Amino acid sequence: MTDTSVRDRLIGDRRVGPGQPVYITAEIGLNHNGEVSTALALIDVALAAGVDAVKFQKRTPEVCTPRDQWDIERDTPWGRMRYIDYRHRVEFGAEEYRIIDEYCRDKGIDWFASPWDVASVDFLDGFGVPAHKIASACLTDDELLRSIRASGRTAILSTGMSTPAQIRHAVEVLGSGNVILCHATSTYPAANDELNLRMMNTLMTEYPNVPVGYSGHERGLQTTVAAAALGACFIERHITLDRTMWGSDQAASLEPAGLTRLVRDVRVISEALGDGVKRLYDGEYAAMRKLRRVPGVVADRDTTRVA
């Protein structure tokens, strides 16, 4: 049996990699719409479903919003406002994340976030998060990647909207020793014929020492379960209380019942995949004695029991 432990990565006290249970992350993102109570309710949904972690997004609005977009007015649930004011309205600060951090610690669930700028990396490091998730949109931001590498935390890199050359460059900047790659398609929601799940196999071949996962933005559950069957060691899906809520990510998110079914099915797949080593299980010996007319060649110690 090939030892794959060198490929594992740590997220908190959990090993993530081939042969390990799939690490499932519920992406809350900005689906809390700036309300801590909604964020806590979504954490409860994630806990009830049995995920391993919840994830948020963290931005410095003035850094991450193009200057020519600041003053464009937008209709929102809180009235018509400038886009920069809207970005502040839905962004959590230190007080909100203190509440989230204490809540997750009390409930025993990991949380981390996607920092979109260097200041946000430093902000999240202050909470001792177990990993940093790099959004596909940030894959080409070398300054951000270098900051995340310097943090020493596991970097989970989504590869949507990116070319193979851009992915290779990002892995070089981050260093391959502490990275998890996530195949992703950055449309919201993503059509099934654009998911290209076999790209996971391509990443596994090109980066043989890097664990590969899947960040899904599609509707439904089947294709994410298929990603687990193809060997994804990390899975992330957006979650929501109600897909009709305000926000660009809501339509591609899972509601509570869907998340529960997804976690159930991925856990079954993860357990069923096994390690690829052929062996005879105890329950097979009774069937063998009953059904096999010719014992066959005694090839190893296991089969001597029925020779």
Secondary structure by P-SEA (a helix, b strand, c coil): cccccccccccccccccccccccccccccccccccaaaaaaaaaaaaaacccccccccccccccccccccccccccccccccaaaaaaaacccaaaaaaaaaaaaaabbbbbbbbccaaaaaaaaaacccbbbbccccccaaaaaaaaaaaccccccccccccaaaaaaaaaaacccbbbbbbbbccccccccccccaaaaaaaaacccbbbbbbbcccccaaaaaaaaacccbbbbbbccccccccccccccccaaaaaaaaaaaaaaaaaccccbbbbcaaaaaaaaaccccccccccccccccc
